Amino acid sequence: DYRVVGKKNNLELFKKRTDEENYTSLINVGFTTPSTNSANGLKPAVAEDEDGNFHVVWYDDGSTIGQLYYSKSTVVEQEYGDVTITWSEPVLIVEAEFIQFPDIVIDNDNNIYVVYESKVNNYTSIGFVYKNSIGWSSSSYVGIADGDSKFPKLDFDSKYNVCIVWEDHRLFHPEIYFNRFLKNLQKWEGEKRLTISGYGCYRPSISSYLDDLFISWTEREEDENSLIQLLKYNALTGMKSSIIQASTSYLKADHSSILINVKGLVFVIWHDIRTGKYEIYATIFSPTLDLVTGQITVTKSKGGARYPVLSEQQQTGDVYLVWQDYNTRYTEFVSLDINPYEVHPYEEAYSPGIKPIESDIYIAVYDFSDRRFLSSGVIDENPSEGDISTFDVRLSFTDSRSGFFPAIPSSFSGELPILYEASLIDRSGFLDLSKRFTQVRCALYDLNRTSPVFEIDQGLIPFSDPSIEKVNRDFLLTSLDFKKEIRFGDFSNTLNCHYVFKNFKYYMKDAVEPFSLIELLAEDFYLDALTAHDAAISNYGDIWIVGTCGMLFYMNKNGTIALVGPGDNYDFDGPLGNISTISFDGHNYMFVGQRTDDRQPGGVYGSTEHINGFSSLITADVTVIGFNKDNDLFVGTSTGLKIYSTLSQGEGFSVSLKNIADPPQDYITSIQVDENNVVWIGTRNGLYRYYKDKFLKFGISNGLPSMWINDISVRNTAIRYIATSNGIAKMIGSNIDNVINVENSELWNNNIKSVKWQEPNILWAGTLSRLNQITVDDIEDTYTTLVYEPAISQIFNTDDLQMYYIMEDEEIITQDDVIEVYINGNKISHGYKVGYDNTFNQKVISFDTNLKNDDMVTIFVRKNLKLMADFKQTTEEKAAMGNNLIRVKDLSVIDDFIYLVTEGGENSVKINDSNSQLPFDRIHLDTTAPTGTIDIPDNAQIDGSIVRVDVTADDGITGSGVERMIVSNYPNFTTDGNIPQQEILFANSLNHDLGLVLGQVLTELNFDDGYGSKISYIVETNELFAASSKPGSLYRYNRLKVEWEKIITYDEETFVDFITFYNNNIQIHNICNKL
């Protein structure tokens, strides 16, 4: 199996063979550039050449800086006069910082000119690039000043000099500037300021009639309203007319488009929200800027008619208007700020008040022959037929698609090409607009107005011969080859089936990689102690820590800790004492729970300012708290559960106890809530489910491995993991699916103190002094575990290696309890005593012999076991009957009676031992040594020097058995060759430290001449070969003599390239220096 983890700019590949337990890293690669340079195609611009071909540019935000792409259409004549249109692959023509808002024009020599907005130094400027018969030029820039230059627009004068206008911010507020690129001289004429305003001019548009340039723009007023202005500027003389107001009635008029047709009429259109919804407005002027048609409302929109553009049909002189609008009617609006100056070019967002987000492309026309608009907002006054409302044509597609920001050429000869941004609609709302890829597409409109809906995928180019295959009118310019996109769907509510994808998995929520521990130690922060009963972590890695020593706040950014407590000696104000739990309610207010002790009464405290200022709400011995979806406060105590309703009042809180039936009366250890508002409560006497005021209890009879619940982790509404004192129970619904324990998952210990699920498939489990990372395979129902040991667990007290204190929240060990003691995970049955230290009021365990510094002692208290009978002999029985050993061989329960089958061995010396849980220890007079073996299994490596070994021993039928053993690295059974090694209890498996003995099995091969170039192990012959180069030599390792033997010598300049086994021969490939 392979796992690929991608995070930020890194990609790491892991592999795991079928016979391996863990993944290992193969390679970690850092990328300086993205894997694909293209993402969203945005703001297209289009021009048509004299041959009827379309030329399109757009910008793309996929690169880390910015990209400008170009594509061209080609018209292919077919039989019967029909045509087919094809598009070239997108060509990257400019790559610069923050490219956006391009425009394009084509002259009479088919030279292509493109302008765009790009960042130069600290501000955006206007980039300029052109294409002639040689190819694309390099970029040059205008509008370079101490301020941004934005929204460039292009047209020609009579000599095809390139005229450009833009919005310039070099002054206190933006103004409209002009420059001209002289075609013959190949240089810029010089920048000129066209407007002088009081509050700013924005987003210009330009159209030319010979050398007269007609320019419109948005002008802001003092009250933040805006209107549309225009003027005429002569490119030859540099003279400009007076400024004319195009929008006579306005509120926030914006995004004007201007066009002068071949008949000399000047059309100005824009959008405005003055009626409470966005509509398209128009005014018509003469070439001398005399008013021909006053302001009219072109549309009767669905609420979002915006971003209009104009184009003239060359054969008819009709002027076409194209814009975007909602595809369903909407009447509630929030006004948009007309100045996008502060908007980042690659984070452009739609106003959250503008709904719905699904948008279509609409078309209207100005019929030049009748001198009237054919659109939804204009009434056709025909006395003979009455007033007739015309309509807008909406482009319709067969898929769920939204169209935005249309672009059309200033003039066209055949059908109207409409470029637009397209994105698939996500009606479920799973992805917001910023998370969806946007395409640049071209739709061909055949100018048909017989219906208000034009079906793009079905409105085909007419054919004389119906047998000819029809073609699609919709063209994708931003090829899918330029994008990578993964989409997901959940069909469980529509398909009555169960499906499993076994061969691949995509995890998008998080990328899980090998885990490393970062430890927070008291000495690192000059603290006397640092304990943690509970913690809460923010998205920034800040941690609220609560424990026996109170409350701390760790700030991840600077790696410091703030102290929380009463008085001036603390960084923040808060409760002091043994804080057991922390939680946040639905309003993100912080609550902590405190235990009762000699210094503090205990209770629940709340804070609206998180770590600064708490108010006392409840007095109790609180063990854990939590909130459900109704913001009810669940308080777990040492004597049961209580539920409170909460109410925030200004800067404080009020709580009131709810009356619930039959709540748990046990010690509460954990409270978790799933998305269905089901509350799961862990106790020291089982698991409880609370839903709709009813409790349901789960215990051993339901499949739990123990009634002692330490923690709960909710994976989803169906699955949760229950940490117990005897393993982790995976609970699906109301059933225990299986139990994760030492036997099936290599957990370090079955006593699970804490558990936490992490998407997509990681379960974290705390087992005393170890942290377990469990990789869950739901398909195969298997688990792989990695165990981490914090450095703090390696620090032990070396003063007394016999006496150990038993750390528990409560005094849980009673005289009737059965206890199990483990050393390093191995159960022991004698050699220790359990007692009580009155000085420290603490349970202790005392071992008969010293343990090692790195030995780990674990104690299980088996409250579910009770001693029924003891076959230990009394002193009187031994005096009267002698020593007898009674073994329990078999056991059976029938009705209310327990039947035992016992046996004893007469060839044994039976000694009574009150320290043993067995009735007796025994010493068997056995003089025959047992036989045994030590095996190192596959995957036995634990770390650099520790391996797992399997031990087998056979003492025969009459033997006394094997009780102790010595596993040594030396034949004389010593620790270092001299010091005798201590025996240990016999076990079939243990972890053995090879220590430094690895250094004794190394054999070095030093080359007298040349350098080592190859080493190969030949499996077929079980031989090891090595080679050197310059001069070339071949060596073979002699296992009997434990030395290397030179078997072949080559020339001085020979290189040995490889050694392999083929066709029952050893093949050595060598090359000389001269090849």
N, C-alpha and C positions, 0 to 999 in steps of 0.2 A: 504494500500500500504506500502511496505517496501523499504527502500533505504539503500544499503550497500555501504559505502565509504571506499576505501582502499588507503592509502597514506603512502609510506615508510614502517615503521614497525607497523603501526596502522590500525585497522579495526574497523569502527564504524557503528552501526546499528541504523537506524531511522525508525519510524513507523508513519502512519497517517491513522486514521479511516475515513470511508466515510463521517461521519458527522463532521469531524474536518477540520480546514482550514490549519493548519501548521503541519509540521513534528516535532516530538519530539525524542530526543535521548534515546534509550533503553540501550545501552551498548557501551563502548569504550574499546577495548582490544589492548594491546601492545604485539607484538610478538618478542621474542628473537631469534627465528629460523624461516626459511621460511616454508610455508605450505607444500611444497614438497621438498624433498632433492635432487631430480634428475632434470637435465635440459638437457644439451648437452652431448651426449656420444662422446668421442674424443680419438684418437690415439690408436686403438685396437692393441693387440698382441695376437698371437695364436700359440699353439703347439698341436701335435697329439701324443696320447699315443700308446702303443703296440696293443691295441684292436681296433684302428681306431677311437676312440672318440676324439673330438676336445675340447680344453680347451682355453678359451678366457678371457683376462682381458682388461679393458679400464678405463680411468679416466673420471670423471664427474664434471662439474663446477657449479652444482646447489646449493651446500652448500656454506655457507659463508666462509668455509675454503678449503676443497678439499676431494674428495672421490675416492676410487678405487673399482671397481666392478668385479665380476667373474661369468662366466656362462660356463656350460659344455653341450656338445651334447651327445646324446645316439643313437646308431644305432640299430634298431629293425629289425630282419630278418622277411620276409614275405614269403608267398607261392611263388613258382617258383623262389626262390633265390633273389627276389627283397627286397629292404630295405626302411625303413622310418626313418627319422632323427627328433628327438625332442630335444628341448633345455630347460635347467633348468631355473627357475626364477633367475634374477640377484641377487647376494649376495654381500652385502657391506662388504668387507674384511678389508679395512683400511680407516680411516678418519683422515686426518692430514692437515697441512697447505700447500696450493699450490701444491697439488699432480698433477703430469703429467708424460707423456712419460714412460709408463710401458713396461716391457719385461717379457717373461715367458718361462720356460723349464720344462720338465718332465723326471724323471730318470727311471731306470729299475724296481723300486719298486712302480711306480706310485706316487711318492712324487712330489708335485708341488712346484716350486720355482719362486718367483716373485720379481723383483726389480722395483723401480720407483724413480722419482725425487720428493723431498719434502723439505719444508723449515724447518730448525732447527736453532733456535736463529735468527741471522741476515742473514744467507746464506742458499742456498739450499744444501742438502746432498742426498746421495743415500740410500733410504729405502729398507729393505730386509724383506720378510715374506715368510713362506713356509707352506704347508699343508701335513700332513701325515694321518695315519689311525685314529688318535685322533681328528684332526681338524686343524684349522688355528693357527699358532703361533702368538705371539706378534711381533711388528716391532723392528728391530735393524737397526743401521745406520753405514755406512762407508763413507769415503770422507768428514768427518767433519773437516773443516779448516777455515782459514780466507779468504774465497772465495767460490764461488758457485761450486757445483758438478752437472753435467748435463748429459743427454742423456745416461743412462746406457744400456748395452747390455750383454746378458748371453749366456753361453754354458758350456759343461762338459769336463773334462779330462777323461782319461781311467777308473778311479775309481769313476766316477760320482761325483767328487768334483765340486762345482759350481764355475765357473770362470767368473769374471765380469770385464768389462772395462768401463770407463766413461771419460767425458771431465771435467777437473779440473782447477779451476781458482784461486788456492791459490797463484800462482806466478804472475809475472807481466802480463803475457798473458797465455791463457789456454794451458795445455798439456794433454796427454793421460795417465791415471793411471790404475793400475791393482790390483785386490785382489782375493783371493781364499777362499771359505768357505769349510772347511774340513768336509766331511759328517760323518765320523766315530767319529771325535773328537768334532763335533758340535761347531766349533769356526772358526774365521777368521785367516788366515795365516799372513797377514800384507800387507800394501799398498806399491806398487812399481810404480815408474815413468818409463814409457816406451819411451817417446819422449823428445827430446831437440830441440826446434825450435827457430827461430828468431822472428816469428811474430804470432805464435799461431797454435794450432791443435784443430780440432773440430769434433764432431759427429762421434765417432768410430763405427765399426761393427766387429763382431767376429764370427769365425767358427773353429771347432776343428776336428783334425784327430788323434785319440788316445790322446797322451799328447802334441802334437804339436798344438799350437793355432795360427791361422792366423788372423791378425788384420789389418783392413784398416781404414783410416781416411781422413779428409780434412785438408790440410795445407795451411795457408795463406802466401803470399809473400809480399815483401815490397811495391809493386805497387797495393796492394789490390786484385790482382788476386789470384786464388787458384788452387791447384792440388790435386790429390788423391795419397796417399802413402800407403805402407803396409810393414809388417814385420812378421816374425815367431818367436814365443816365446814358449819355452819348459817349461811346468808347473812343471816338476819334478826337472830339473836342474836349472831353472831360467835363462837359456841362451837365448839370442835373436839374431836374424840374423841382417845383415845389412838392412837398409831401402831401399826398392825398389819403384821406381816411376811407378805407374800403368797408369797414364794419361800422355802420351808423348806429346800430343797436347791439349791445354786447354786454357780457359779464366777464367771462374768461376766454375770449377768443384766442385761438392758438393753432399752430401747425398749418399755416397757409401754404397753398400751392398756386403758382401763377403760370399762365400760358397765353401767348399771343398767337392766334391762328393765321393762316395765309391770307385771310380776308381783313386782317388788321384789328380784330376784336381782342381786347385784353380780358381774360377770365381770371378772377381771383376767388378761390374757395377756401374754407377753413371749418373747423369745428368749434362749438361753443356749448356751454351748459346753462345758458341764461334762462331757459324754461324749466330747469330742474332735471333735465336729461340731455344727453349729448345729441346734437343734431348737426347736419352739414348746411352751411350757408354759402351764398354766392353773390358776387357783384360783377357787372360787365362794364368795361370802359372802352372808349375809343383810343386810337394811337396817341391822341393828344391828352389823354386822361380825362376827357369829358365823360360824364356819366351816361351810359346807354341804358342799363337796367339796374335799378336800385336793389338794395339788399333783399334777397328772397330766401326762404327756408326750403332747401332742396329736398330734405328728407322728412318723413314722419317715422322716426326710427323705433327700434325696440329698446332704446335706452342708452346705447353705447356706440353711436355712429361717430367714428374718430379716424384721424390720419388720412384725409382725402388726398387724392392725386389726380392729375389731368393728363389727357392725351388726345391728339387730333388724328382722325382718320383722313389720310391724304386724298383719297378719291372723292369722298363725300363732303369733307369739311366739317363733319359732325365732331363734337367734342365729347369725350367719354370721361365720366367721373367714377372713380373706384375708391372704396373705403371699407373699413371693418365695422361690424355691428354684432350684437348678440344674436344667437339663433332662436332665443326665446325672449319674450318681452319682460322687461324689468324696469321698475319705476323708482326704486330707492337708490339714492346716490350720495356719494361723498365727494366733494370737490377736490380736484387734484391741483397741487402746486404747479404752475406752468413752468417754473424754472427748474430744470433737472441738473443744474450746475453741480450740486453736491452729490449727485448719484454716481456711484462707481460704474464704469462702463460694463463690467462683467457681473454686476449684481443688480441690474435693472429689474425692478419688481413692479407688479401691478398693484394698484391701491387695493387694500383689503375691503374697502367699501364698494368696489365695483364687482357686481355679481350679475349673472353667472359668469364663470370663466370660459365657457364655450362660446367661440366667436366664429362668424362666417364672413365671407367676402361678398360685397354687394356692388352693383353696377347701375348707373343711370346715364343718360345721354342728353346732350343739348342738340336738338334737331336744327341744323343750320338753315335748312330750307324753310321751315315753319317758324324759326326764331323762337323756340320754346324749349323748356326742360321737360323731359319725359322721366318723371321720378315720383316717388310716393308723396312728397311734400308739396307738389305743384298741382293745382286744379286746372283741368283743360276746360276753358270757358267756350263752349260751343252752343250757341243759342238754339240750334236745331235739335241737338241731342241732349241738351242740358249739361250741367257741370259733371264732368267725368274725372275721377281721381285715377291717375296713372300709377304705375308701380315701379319698384326697384327689382332688378333681377338678382337673385341669390344663387351663388355657385353651390352646388350640392355634390357630395362625394359619397361613394358607396361604403366607406369605412367611417369610423368615429374619429373625425378629424376637426381640429380648430385651425382657422386661418387668421394671421395677424399681419399688420404692417405691409399692406400691398404696395407694389412698385410697378409702374408701367412706363414705356418710353414716351418721350414728348410728342412723337408722331409715329404712326405705323401705317403700313400699306395694305395688309390683308386682314387677318384675324388679330384680335387684341391679345398680346401675351401679358398675363398677369402673374408677376412674381410675388411670392408671399412666404412668410414664416409659417410652417405647419408643425403641429404637435398632436400626437394621439391623445384622445380624451380619456381621463381616468375618472369615471363617474363615482367610483368608490371613495375617492379622495385619499387614496393610499399615498400618492405622490403629489407634493405641491408643485407649482409651476417651475420653481427653480431646480427641481430634481428630474425634469423630463428633458430629453434631448429634443432640439428643435431642428427641423430640416428646412432647406430652401427648395421650393418647388415652383414649377411654372404650369399654369393652367391656360389653355387656349380657349378664348370665348369667340364664338362665330357671329356675334352681334345680333343674334336672334332675340326678339322681344315678344314672341308669341305666348310665352309663359313666364310667370314671376320666378320660376325655378329652372335653372340650367344644369342638367345632369352632366358633370364633367366626364365621368367614366363611360357615359352612354351617349353624350352629345358628340357624335363622331363627325370627322370631316366627310362631307357628302361624296359619294362615289357614283359614277355613271353605271358601272357594272357591279351589281350586288354580289357577284361571285368572288370579288376581290376581298381579301381579309381586311377587316376594319382595324383601325389603330386607335390607341388610347390618346386622350387629349391631356393627360396629367403626366408631368415629367419631374423626376427627382434629380436635382442638380448636386446636392451634397450626398454623394454615394455612400451607401451603407458600409462600403469597404473602409471608409474613413472613420467609422465609429465602432465602439464596443459597448454593448448594452445587454444587461441581464434583467429579465423581468420574471416575476413570480405570480402564481395564482393559486388561490385556495378554492377548490371546487367541491368541498365537502358538503356545502349547503345545496348543491344543484345536482351532483352525481351520486347515485346510490351505489357506491363501490368503495373498495379499499385498494389503495395503490401504494407501491413502494418503489422508490428509485434506488437501486442497489449499487449501481456502478459509479455514481458520482454524487457529490454533495456540495452545495454552495452555502457557505455561512457568511451572511452579509452584516449581521449585527455586531459581531466581534471576530477578530482573527486571533485565535489562541496559539501562543507560541511557548517554547520552553520557559518555565517559571523560575524566577530568582527571588530570593528572600532579601528584603530590606528591613533590618531590625532597628527598633527604637529602644535604646538602652538607657537606663537612668544616668549612668556616668557620662553619657554623651551630652546631657543637658544639665549636668551638675545638680541632679536630684538625688535625694536619699533613697527613693524607691520609685518604681513605675510599675503599677499593676493595672490590669485591664480585665474587668468583668464583661464589658460591652463596649462597642464603638460604633460611630456613624461617620461615613466618609462622603465628602462632597465630590462633584464632578472634577474639581481641580486637585484632588488628592489631599485636601485638608481633612483632618481627623479630629473628631470629638471623642476623647477617651475617658471612660469612667471606670473606677476601680476602688479598691480598699483605701487608697490614699486620696480619694476625692476625684476631681474632674480636671482634665487638662485639654488644651486645644493646640494641636500640632498644625503649623502652617507650612505646607509642602513647598511653597515657592522659595522661601528662604531657609527652610530646615530648622525652624525654631519652635519652642514650646511656650505657650502662655499658661500661667497658673490661674485657676478659677477658685474663688473662695471669698469669705467675708473679710472686709477690712482693707487697709491700705497696703498690706504686704502682698496682695494678689493683683494680677493684671486685669482681671475681670471679676465682677461681683457674682457670686453664686453659692450654692450649698457646699458644706464641708462634711467629710465623713465617708462612710462606706457606701459609695454610689454603685448600685447594682445593674442599672439598665438605663437606656436612652432611646427616645423615639420622637418622631415628628408627626403632627396631626395633618389633617387635610388642608389647613391654612399655612402649613410650613412653620408652625410654632413648635418650639422645642420643649420636651418634657423629660424629666429624669426621675428615677425611683431610688430611694435610699433605704438601706437596711437599718433595723433597730439594734442599737448596742448601748453600752453604758454612757456614751457621750451624746448620742443623737436619738431622737424619738423615731426616726424613720418616716417615710411618706413619699408623696409625689409633689414635685415642683415644676412650675411652668414658666416659660420666658417667651415674650414676643420678639426679643432682640437676641435670641439664641444664647450667646455665652455672656451676656451682660445684663444682670438683673433678673432674679427669679422670685416667684411668689409661691408660698406654700398652699397646696390645695387639699391634700389628704394626709392623714397620719396613719401609718400602718407599717408593718415589716414587709416592705415591697421587694419582691424578687425579680419581676419582669413586668413591663407595660407594653401596650400596643393599641392601635386604632383601627377600626373597621371603616368601610366606605361611608357610613353614616356619621363618621367622626365621633362615635362612642369610644370612651376610654375604658380599656380592659386592664384591670390591675390584678396581677398575680402576686400572692403573698405566700408566706410559709404555711398558712392555714387554709388556703383556698383562693377562689376567684371572685372578684366583684366587678360590676360593670357600671359605668357612670356616663350620663349624657353631659356634653360640654357645651358651653356658650362663651364666646369671646366678648368681652365688654371693654371697649376702648383699648387700654394698654394692659388689661387684666383678663382673668378667666373666672368662670363659676362652673361648678360641677354638682350634679345631683345624682344620688344613688338610684339605680333602676332596680325594680323588683323582678327578679328572675327566679324561675323554679328550678330546684335541684342543681345548683352550681357545684362544680368540683370542690371538695373540701380537703384536697391533698396539697402537698407542696408543689407550687406551679413553677415550671422551669422554662417554658417557652410559649410565646404567642405569635402566630403568623396568620395572615389574611390573604386569601386568593382573590382573583378578579371577580368571582361570583359573590363576593362578600361572605364567604364561608370562613369562619374563624376556627383555626386548629390550635388546640391547647395541649401542651405537654406537661405531664406531672410525674411525680415519683411513684405513681400508681396507675399508669396507663395514659392513653391518648384520648382526647375528647374532641368531638366535632360539634360546633355551635352554629346553628342556622335557623332563622325564623323563630327565635326564643326557645329552641329545643336543643338538648344536649344528647349526644350519642357517644358511648364509650367503646374504645377498642383496647384489647389486651392480648395476652398470650394465646388465648383461645381463638383469637382472630388472626393469628399468625405472627404477631410481634415477637421478636426474640427475647424481649425483656419488658417488664412493666416499668422499668426505670427509664424515662424519657429525658434525654439531656437537651435536645435541640430539634428544630424542625426547619426544613427548607422547602418552600413551595416552588416547583418548577413551572407549573401552569395549573389551570383549573382541574386537570385530571390527575396529574402526577405530583407527588411530594415525597421527600426523603426524611425518614425519622431516625435521628441519632439516638441510640440506646446504649446501655452498658454492655450489650452483647452483640453489637453489629449495627448496620444501617439497614432499615427496612424500606424498600421501595414500594410505595403505596400507590396503586392505580384505582381511582374511584374509591370504593369502600373495601377493597381487597388488598392484601399484602401480596405483591407480585413475586418478590424474592427478597432474600437477605444478603447484603454485601458484608462479608466477614473475612477473617484471615485466611480461611480455607479456599475461597474462590476468587479473591482479588488481591492478595498479598498486602492487605492492610497491615500496618505496623502493630496494631493492637485492636481488639474488638471493643474496647471501652471508648466509644465515640463521644467526645465532649462537645463538639460543635460541627455543624455541617452547613455548606453553602453551595447552591447551584449557580453555575456560570454558563451562559450561552456560549457556544452552541451545544457542547457535550462534555463539559468538565464539572465534576463534583469535588468540592474541597471538603476534607474531613480532618478535624483535629483530634489526635489520639494522644492524650497526655503530652509528652514532650516532642511529638513528631507531627508534621503537617503532610497529609496525603493528598496528592493530585490524582484523582481517579478519572480516567478517560472512559466514557460510557459509549458502548456500541449497542444502540437499541435494536439494530437489525439482527445482529448475531447474538444479542443478549449476553455480551461479555464485558469484562472490565480489565483495564490495564492501570496499574498503580505505580506512581513515582513517590518516594518518601523523602521528605526534606527534614533535616535536623537543624533547628536554629542554633546559632553559636551559644546562646545563653544556656541551652540545655547541656552543654558540654562542661559547664562550670560546676564543680562539686566541692563540697566541704571535705577536706582531707583530714580533719582532726579526729573524726570518729567514723570509721567505715563499718561499724556494726549496728549503730543505733540510727534509725530513720524515723522521721515524723510522718504520720499519715495526714495528708492535707485534704480536708473535705469542708464543704459549706456548713454541714451540721455534724453533730456527734451521732454518727449513723451506726457504729459498730456496737452491738450489744453482746451479752454473754451467750445468747442462744444463736447468734449468727454463725454461719459457716463461711469461712474466708478462704480464698485461693490466693496464693502468692506466686508471682512470676519474677524471675530474674532474666533480663534480656529476652523476654518473650517465652522462656522455658518454665513450665510449671514445676514447683518444688513442693514436696510433701512433708518435710521435716527439716530440722536445723535452725529453727527460729521460734521466738515467743512473741506474743502480742500483749502489750501492757498499756499503762497510762502514766504520763508524766504530770504529776500534780503541780510542779513548778510553773509549767507553761499551759496547763489545762489542755493537753494534746495527747491523742492516741499515738503510740509508738510501736515499732516492730524492731526487735533485737535479734540479730543473727548470731549464731554460735561462733562463726569465724568472720574475719574481716573480708569485706567485698573489695572489688577493685574500684578505682576512681571512676571508671567509665561504665560500671555496671548500672543498669536501670532497673529499679524495683517497681513492680506494679501489683496493686492489691485489688481483687474483686471481692465484694461483699455479696454473698449469695443469700439474700433474704428469702428467696423462694425455696431454700432447702432447710430441713429440720432434722436433727439427730434423733432417730427413732430407737436405736439400740446400740449398746457398746459391749463388745466381747472382751474387753480388757480384764485381765485377772486381778482380783484383789490380793492383798498380802496373805490372808487366810487361805484363799484358794491355792495359791502357789505352795504354801506350807503343807497343805493336805494332799494335793494332787500333783504337785510338781508343775513345771512350766509347760503349758499347752498353747499351741497356736491354732486359732480357728480362722480359716479363710472363708469368705462368702463367695461361693462358686456360681450360684444362680439365684434369681429372685423372681417371684410371681405374685400377683395380686388377684385374689379371688374373693368376690363380695367385699366384706370389710376386713378380711384377713390378709396378712402378708406372710408368704411362705419363703423360707430361705433354705438353700442347699449349701452346706458348709463342708470343708475338708481341712485336714491338717497334715503336716509332714513330720514323721518321727525321726528322720535323719537330719534334723535341724536342731541347732541350739536356739531355743526360744527365749527371748529376753523382753521383759515388759519395758516399754518406753512411753512415759506419760506425755512426751513432747510430740509424739507422732499422731497423725490422724488415723493411722492404722492401729488395730488392737495391739500389734507387736511389731518390732523389728526382728530380723532373724540373722544369724550368722551360720552359714552352711559350711560344713567341713568338706570342701571341694578342692582337690589338689590338681585337677586337670584344667589347664589354661584353655579359655575359649578361643575360637578362630573367628576372624573377622576381616573385613575389607573396608577401604575408604575409596569412594568414587567422587570425582568432580563432574557433576552433570553439565549438560548444555546450558548456556545462559547463566552460568554460575557467578559471573563477575558482579560483585556488589559495588566496589569502587576500585581505586588504584591498587590496593593491596589485599582487600578482603574478598574471599570467595565463599560460596556456599558448598559444603561437602556433605555427602550422604554416607552414613556409617551403618554397616551390617555386622552382626555378631551372632555366633551359634555356640551354645555351651552344652549341647547334647540334651538327651532326655533326663539324665540324672544330675545334671549340673545345677549349680545354685543360681545361675543367671549372671548377668553382667550389670553391675551397679555403677561403676566408675570407669573412667578411661582417661588417656592422655593423647592428645593430638598435637604432634610436635613437628617443627621444621628440621629437627636434627635427629640423627639416628640414636644418639645417647639420651634422648628425651630431656633435653635441657632447653632453656629459653634463649641462650646465646652460645651454646657449645660447652658451657661450664656450669652454670647455675641450674640445679635440678628444677624440673617443671612440675607444678602442682597438678594433681588429678582433678577431674571434674565429673559431675554426674553423667551417666551414659545418656545419650540422645541419638536418635536416628538421623538427625539433621542439625547442623549448626553452621554458624558463620565463622570462618577461620581466617586469621590475619597472617598472611604470608610474610609480612614484615619486610626486612631488607634481604631476604633470602633470594629474591629475584636477581640480585646482583651477582650471585654465585653461579648462575646458569648462563651467563653471557659469555660468548666466545668471540673475540675480536679478530678480524682479518686486516692486517696492515699491509698495504701495497708498497713494495720497494721502489717500483717505478710506475709512472702513470697515475691515474685516478680511477676510483670506482665508478662504474657507469651502469651496471645492471645486476640485480639479484633476483633469482626465480626459483620457486619451489615446484618441482615436477611431481604432480600427484601420482601419475601412472607408475613411476619408478621409485617413489618415496625418496627422492634425492633433492638436495639443496645445492644450487650452483650460484657462483658469483663471477663477475667479469670486471676487468679494468680496460681502459683505453689509453692509447699513446704511451707505451706500447700496449697492444691488445693481448690479454691473457685470460684464460678460463680456469676457474678453481672449482673443486668439488669438496663438500664437507664430509669427512670421514667420521661417522658416529662412534665407531669403536675406539679410534685413537683420539677422538675429540679434538680434531685439528683440520685445517684446510689444506688441500693438496692441489698443486698446480698441475694441470693435465695437458694444456695446450698453450703455446706461445705464438703470437702473430708478429707482423712487422711493427717497426717503431711507430709508424703513423696510422696504425689501424684503430678503428673505433668498433667496439662491440655494441650493436644496436639492440638486439633482443635475443632471448633464449626461450625456446618453446619445444614442445613434444609433438611430433607429427609422424604418422606412418611408422610407428614403433622405433623412431629414431629421435635423438636429441638434435634439434636444429639450432645452429648458432649463426646469426646474421652479422657479418662484419663488413665494413666499407673502409677503403683506404682514403687518404687525405685528398687524392686527386680524382676520386670517383671513376 
